[in-house]
């Protein structure tokens, strides 16, 4: 859904309304389409928001037909069909095609190109666009199966607002696309923290003053002189001294979402100037403590911690964040991490969703009055060497407990949960437990 919103923004479909964030305006439009049953909700986020959406197949066929008639959009399963040259927007679904024509069609009229599937051994669509179409605004190639070769003349696409592709490098030529609003060059899923020297983001990236969304594979280091005043989403960043200096000097004042690698407790103080930060995700192997800049007290609504063992000190800081609504913690894989879950008395006062994944829980305690507003608890692929705290059954706001792929001590614990679940709270277990009768 968020990708769809970014595409809408790049196409100019979302107007600026007063001082409202354009993402919020787009979400209102999406909700209206859902209310009219023109769009169906496919999956939801942990907080109940829309994660993915779809449309009915009959409505899709009608939209494709009307769009082709109006030259608004053409959908094809190959790259060398001449009718698409008259369409302003082209969507190519390679499906089972492993190769495309070596002489693809002319793309001089298209303003948007979105490709699905993959091809090998042939010229990248970006190369063709750079030669024949200087007016294209949107290029989405990340859904292709392989990294995309970047032509040297990509800087000629000066009207490009949205560029997404798989790549192992960050070409300097991209830094001359001064109209870019979204740049997504992730190649794979986030990696575990490496001891190797991080890649450095090109200093020329500071020329992209209109950039709102920057998605990178981590960890990548920021040069301290890089400043992007309109950037709202930044992922894959190594939290080293250069990055710390860039944040401390308020070079990213509009950030709302940030994904960091290798955070040390004292370095978080450099995030103090990020007064609009709402979502923070941290990949780290060792995080014994965590500082809490005062600005976090009023802005952070969602935190995800991947990798660290959760010490009592870390949980204490997290529990003090007054605006925190969603907390997700876990390890990198089924190896799991050993943790002590200690929720102090009166902590997590406004937390609504808590999810743990790939964790081995040695101890789980819950102080009086902790998590009074918790509505949803999700436990995925965790192992417990202890019983769940009695305080869980006293959470009057809890409505949904979801347990996915339980094993070890968690299976033993689940049978007791089923006997003591409070009325109004549902327990979902997948796969279902075998009856012990």
For each residue, the residues with C-beta under 8 A, 3 or more apart:
1: 4 5 30 49 50 51 52 53
2: 5 6 23
3: 6 7
4: 1 7 8 30 53
5: 1 2 8 9 14 23 26 27 30
6: 2 3 9 10 162 181 182 213
7: 3 4 10 11 114 138 140 162
8: 4 5 11 13 14 26 29
9: 5 6 12 13 14 22 23 26 181 182 212
10: 6 7 137 138 161 162 181 182
11: 7 8 111 112 137 138
12: 9 137
13: 8 9
14: 5 8 9 22 25 26 29
15: 25
16: 20 22 25
17: 20 25
18:
19:
20: 16 17 24 25
21: 24 25 232 256
22: 9 14 16 25 26
23: 2 5 9 26 27 232
24: 20 21 27 28
25: 14 15 16 17 20 21 22 28 29
26: 5 8 9 14 22 23 29 30
27: 5 23 24 30 31
28: 24 25 31 32
29: 8 14 25 26 32 33
30: 1 4 5 26 27 33 34 39 50 53
31: 27 28 34 35 50
32: 28 29 35 36
33: 29 30 36 38 39
34: 30 31 37 38 39 40 41 50 53
35: 31 32
36: 32 33
37: 34 40
38: 33 34 55 59
39: 30 33 34 53 54 55
40: 34 37 53 54 55 56
41: 34 44 50 53
42: 51 52 53 54
43: 51 52
44: 41 48 49 50 51
45: 48 49 50 51
46: 326 328 353 355 376 378
47: 302 325 326 352 353
48: 44 45
49: 1 44 45
50: 1 30 31 34 41 44 45 53
51: 1 42 43 44 45
52: 1 42 43
53: 1 4 30 34 39 40 41 42 50
54: 39 40 42
55: 38 39 40 59 60 63
56: 40 59 60
57: 60 61
58: 61 62
59: 38 55 56 62 63
60: 55 56 57 63 64
61: 57 58 64 65
62: 58 59 65 66
63: 55 59 60 66 67
64: 60 61 67 68 73 75
65: 61 62 68 69
66: 62 63 69 70 72
67: 63 64 70 72 73 74 75 89
68: 64 65 71 72 73 74 75 83 87
69: 65 66
70: 66 67
71: 68 74 86 87 88
72: 66 67 68 87 88 89
73: 64 67 68 87 88 89 90 91
74: 67 68 71 83 84 86 87 89 90 91
75: 64 67 68 91 92 93
76: 79 81 84 90 91 92 93
77: 92 93 94 95 97
78: 81 92 94 97 100 101
79: 76 92 94 100 101 104 105 119 125
80: 100 101 103 104 105
81: 76 78 84 105
82: 85 105
83: 68 74 86 87
84: 74 76 81 87 90 105 107 110
85: 82 105 106 107 108 109 110
86: 71 74 83 109
87: 68 71 72 73 74 83 84 90 109 110
88: 71 72 73 109 110 111 112
89: 67 72 73 74 110 111 112 113 114 138
90: 73 74 76 84 87 107 110 112 113 114
91: 73 74 75 76 114 115 116
92: 75 76 77 78 79 113 114 115 116 117
93: 75 76 77 116 117
94: 77 78 79 97 100 115 116 117 118 119 144
95: 77 116 117
96:
97: 77 78 94 100 117 119
98: 118 119 120
99: 119 120 121 122
100: 78 79 80 94 97 104 119 122
101: 78 79 80 104
102: 122 123
103: 80
104: 79 80 100 101 107 123 125 128
105: 79 80 81 82 84 85
106: 85 132
107: 84 85 90 104 110 113 125 128 129 132 133 136
108: 85 132 133
109: 85 86 87 88 133
110: 84 85 87 88 89 90 107 113 133 136
111: 11 88 89 135 136 137 138
112: 11 88 89 90 136 137 138 139
113: 89 90 92 107 110 125 129 136 138 139 140 141
114: 7 89 90 91 92 138 140 143
115: 91 92 94 125 140 141 143 144
116: 91 92 93 94 95 143 144
117: 92 93 94 95 97 143 144 145
118: 94 98 144 145 146
119: 79 94 97 98 99 100 122 144 146
120: 98 99 146
121: 99
122: 99 100 102 119
123: 102 104 127 128
124: 127 128 141 148 149 150 151
125: 79 104 107 113 115 128 129 139 141
126: 129 130 139 141 148 149 150 151 154 165
127: 123 124 130 131 149 151
128: 104 107 123 124 125 131 132 133
129: 107 113 125 126 132 133 136 139 157
130: 126 127 133 151 153 154 156 157
131: 127 128 153
132: 106 107 108 128 129
133: 107 108 109 110 128 129 130 136 157
134: 156 157 158 159
135: 111 159
136: 107 110 111 112 113 129 133 139 157 159 160
137: 10 11 12 111 112 159 160 161 162
138: 7 10 11 89 111 112 113 114 160 161 162
139: 112 113 125 126 129 136 157 160 162 163 164 165
140: 7 113 114 115 143 162 164
141: 113 115 124 125 126 144 148 164 165 166
142: 164 165 166 184 186
143: 114 115 116 117 140
144: 94 115 116 117 118 119 141 148 165 166
145: 117 118
146: 118 119 120 166
147: 165 166 167 168 187
148: 124 126 141 144 165 166 167
149: 124 126 127
150: 124 126 154 165 167 169 171 173 174
151: 124 126 127 130 154
152: 173
153: 130 131 156 173
154: 126 130 150 151 157 171 173 174 177
155: 158 173 174 176 177
156: 130 134 153
157: 129 130 133 134 136 139 154 160 177
158: 134 155 176 177 178 179
159: 134 135 136 137 179
160: 136 137 138 139 157 163 177 179 180
161: 10 137 138 179 180 181 182 210
162: 6 7 10 137 138 139 140 180 181 182
163: 139 160 174 177 180 182 183 184
164: 139 140 141 142 182 183 184 185 215
165: 126 139 141 142 144 147 148 150 184 185
166: 141 142 144 146 147 148 185 186 187 188
167: 147 148 150 170 171 185 187
168: 147 187
169: 150
170: 167 174 185 199 201 202 216 220
171: 150 154 167 174
172: 175 202 204
173: 150 152 153 154 155 176
174: 150 154 155 163 170 171 177 180 183 185 202
175: 172 202 204 205 207 208
176: 155 158 173 204 207
177: 154 155 157 158 160 163 174 180 208
178: 158 207 208 209 210
179: 158 159 160 161 210
180: 160 161 162 163 174 177 183 208 210 211
181: 6 9 10 161 162 210 211 212 213
182: 6 9 10 161 162 163 164 211 212 213
183: 163 164 174 180 208 211 213 214 215
184: 142 163 164 165 213 215
185: 164 165 166 167 170 174 215 216 217
186: 142 166 215 216 217 235 236
187: 147 166 167 168 217
188: 166 191 217
189:
190: 217 218 236 259 283 306
191: 188 194 217 218 219
192: 283 285 307 332
193: 219 261 262 283 284 285 307
194: 191 198 219
195:
196:
197:
198: 194 219 220 221 238 240 261
199: 170 219 220 221
200: 220 221 223
201: 170 205 216 220 221 222 223 226
202: 170 172 174 175 205
203: 206 223 225 226
204: 172 175 176 207
205: 175 201 202 208 211 214 226 228
206: 203 209 225 226 227 228
207: 175 176 178 204
208: 175 177 178 180 183 205 211 228
209: 178 206 228 229 230
210: 161 178 179 180 181 230
211: 180 181 182 183 205 208 214 228 230 231
212: 9 181 182 230 231 232 233
213: 6 181 182 183 184 231 232 233
214: 183 205 211 228 231 233 234 235
215: 164 183 184 185 186 233 235 236
216: 170 185 186 201 220 234 235 236 237
217: 185 186 187 188 190 191 220 236
218: 190 191 235 236 237 238 259 261 283
219: 191 193 194 198 199 236 237 238 261 262 283
220: 170 198 199 200 201 216 217 236 237 238
221: 198 199 200 201 237 238 240 242 243
222: 201 226 237 238 242 243 246
223: 200 201 203 226 242 246
224: 242 243 245 246 249
225: 203 206 246
226: 201 203 205 206 222 223 246 251
227: 206 246 249 251 252
228: 205 206 208 209 211 214 231 251 252
229: 209 251 252 253 254
230: 209 210 211 212 254
231: 211 212 213 214 228 234 252 254 255
232: 21 23 212 213 254 255 256 257
233: 212 213 214 215 255 256 257
234: 214 216 231 237 252 255 257 258 259
235: 186 214 215 216 218 257 258 259 281
236: 186 190 215 216 217 218 219 220 259 261
237: 216 218 219 220 221 222 234 243 258 259 260 261
238: 198 218 219 220 221 222 243 260 261 262
239: 243 244 260 261 262 263 264 267
240: 198 221 243 244 262
241: 244 245
242: 221 222 223 224 245 246
243: 221 222 224 237 238 239 240 246 247
244: 239 240 241 247 248 267 270
245: 224 241 242 248 249 270
246: 222 223 224 225 226 227 242 243 249 251 252
247: 243 244 250 251 252 270 271 273 274
248: 244 245 270 272 273
249: 224 227 245 246 273
250: 247 253 273
251: 226 227 228 229 246 247
252: 227 228 229 231 234 246 247 255 274
253: 229 250 273 274 275 276
254: 229 230 231 232 276
255: 231 232 233 234 252 258 274 276 277
256: 21 232 233 276 277 278 279
257: 232 233 234 235 277 278 279 280 281
258: 234 235 237 255 271 274 277 279 280 281
259: 190 218 234 235 236 237 281 282 283
260: 237 238 239 263 280 281 282 283
261: 193 198 218 219 236 237 238 239 282 283 284
262: 193 219 238 239 240 283 284
263: 239 260 267 268 282 284 287
264: 239 267
265: 268 287 288 289 290 291
266: 269 291
267: 239 244 263 264 270
268: 263 265 271 290 291 292 293
269: 266 272 291 293
270: 244 245 247 248 267
271: 247 258 268 274 277 293 295 296
272: 248 269 293 294 295
273: 247 248 249 250 253 295
274: 247 252 253 255 258 271 277 295 299
275: 253 295 299
276: 253 254 255 256 299
277: 255 256 257 258 271 274 280 295 296 299 300
278: 256 257 299 300 301 302
279: 256 257 258 300 301 302 303
280: 257 258 260 277 300 302 303 304
281: 235 257 258 259 260 303 304 305 306
282: 259 260 261 263 287 303 304 305 306 308
283: 190 192 193 218 219 259 260 261 262 306 307
284: 193 261 262 263 287 305 306 307 308
285: 192 193 307 308
286: 308 309
287: 263 265 282 284 290 305 307 308 309 311 314
288: 265 311 313 314
289: 265 311 313 314 317
290: 265 268 287 313 314 317 318
291: 265 266 268 269 317
292: 268 296 297 317 320 321
293: 268 269 271 272 296
294: 272 297
295: 271 272 273 274 275 277 298 299
296: 271 277 292 293 299 300 321
297: 292 294 320 321 322 323
298: 295 322 323
299: 274 275 276 277 278 295 296 323
300: 277 278 279 280 296 303 321 323 324
301: 278 279 323 324 325 326
302: 47 278 279 280 324 325 326 327 328
303: 279 280 281 282 300 318 321 324 326 327 328
304: 280 281 282 327 328 329
305: 281 282 284 287 308 310 314 328 329 330
306: 190 281 282 283 284 329 330 331 332
307: 192 193 283 284 285 287 331 332 337
308: 282 284 285 286 287 305 314 337
309: 286 287 337 338 339
310: 305 314 315 329 337 339 340 341
311: 287 288 289 314 315 340
312: 315 316 340 342
313: 288 289 290 316 317
314: 287 288 289 290 305 308 310 311 317 318
315: 310 311 312 318 319 341 342 343 344 347
316: 312 313 319 320 344 347
317: 289 290 291 292 313 314 320 321
318: 290 303 314 315 321 324 327 348
319: 315 316 343 344 347 348 370
320: 292 297 316 317 347
321: 292 296 297 300 303 317 318 324
322: 297 298 349 350
323: 297 298 299 300 301 350
324: 300 301 302 303 318 321 327 348 350 351
325: 47 301 302 350 351 352 353
326: 46 47 301 302 303 351 352 353 354 355
327: 302 303 304 318 324 348 351 353 354 355
328: 46 302 303 304 305 354 355 356 357
329: 304 305 306 310 339 355 356 357 359
330: 305 306 337 355 356 357 358 359 380
331: 306 307 335 336 337 357 358 359
332: 192 306 307 335 358
333: 336 358
334: 358 381
335: 331 332 358
336: 331 333 358 359 360 381 382 383
337: 307 308 309 310 330 331 358 359 360
338: 309 360 362
339: 309 310 329 359 360 361 362
340: 310 311 312 361 362 363 364
341: 310 315 356 361 363 364 365
342: 312 315 363 365
343: 315 319 347 348 365 366 367 370 371 389 391
344: 315 316 319 347 367 370
345: 367 368 369 370
346: 349 367 368 369 370
347: 315 316 319 320 343 344 367 370 371
348: 318 319 324 327 343 351 354 370 371 374
349: 322 346 372 373
350: 322 323 324 325 373
351: 324 325 326 327 348 354 371 373 374
352: 47 325 326 373 374 375 376
353: 46 47 325 326 327 374 375 376 377 378
354: 326 327 328 348 351 371 374 376 377 378
355: 46 326 327 328 329 330 377 378 379 380
356: 328 329 330 341 359 361 378 379 380 382
357: 328 329 330 331 379 380 381 382
358: 330 331 332 333 334 335 336 337 380 381 382
359: 329 330 331 336 337 339 356 382 383
360: 336 337 338 339 382 383 384 385
361: 339 340 341 356 364 382 383 384 385 386
362: 338 339 340 385 386
363: 340 341 342 385 386
364: 340 341 361 384 386 387 388 389
365: 341 342 343 389
366: 343 370 371 389 390 391 392
367: 343 344 345 346 347 370 391
368: 345 346 391
369: 345 346 372
370: 319 343 344 345 346 347 348 366 367 391
371: 343 347 348 351 354 366 374 395
372: 349 369 395 396 397
373: 349 350 351 352 397
374: 348 351 352 353 354 371 377 395 397 398
375: 352 353 397 398 399 400
376: 46 352 353 354 398 399 400 401 402
377: 353 354 355 374 392 398 400 401 402
378: 46 353 354 355 356 402 404
379: 355 356 357 382 401 402 403 404 406 410
380: 330 355 356 357 358 403 404 405
381: 334 336 357 358 404 405 407
382: 336 356 357 358 359 360 361 379 406 410
383: 336 359 360 361 407 408 409 410
384: 360 361 364 387 388 408 409 410 413
385: 360 361 362 363 409
386: 361 362 363 364 409
387: 364 384 413 416
388: 364 384 392 413 417
389: 343 364 365 366 392
390: 366 393 394
391: 343 366 367 368 370 394 395
392: 366 377 388 389 395 398
393: 390 420 421 422
394: 390 391
395: 371 372 374 391 392 398
396: 372
397: 372 373 374 375
398: 374 375 376 377 392 395 401 422 425
399: 375 376 424 425 426
400: 375 376 377 425 426 428
401: 376 377 379 398 417 421 425 426 427 428
402: 376 377 378 379 428 430
403: 379 380 406 410 414 427 428 429 430
404: 378 379 380 381 430
405: 380 381 430 431
406: 379 382 403 410 411 414 429 433
407: 381 383 410 411
408: 383 384 411
409: 383 384 385 386 412 413
410: 379 382 383 384 403 406 407 413 414
411: 406 407 408 414 415 433
412: 409 415 416
413: 384 387 388 409 410 416 417
414: 403 406 410 411 417 418 429 433
415: 411 412 418 419 433 436
416: 387 412 413 419 420
417: 388 401 413 414 420 421 427
418: 414 415 421 427
419: 415 416
420: 393 416 417
421: 393 401 417 418 425 426 427
422: 393 398 425
423:
424: 399
425: 398 399 400 401 421 422
426: 399 400 401 421
427: 401 403 417 418 421
428: 400 401 402 403
429: 403 406 414 432 433
430: 402 403 404 405
431: 405
432: 429
433: 406 411 414 415 429
434:
435:
436: 415
437:
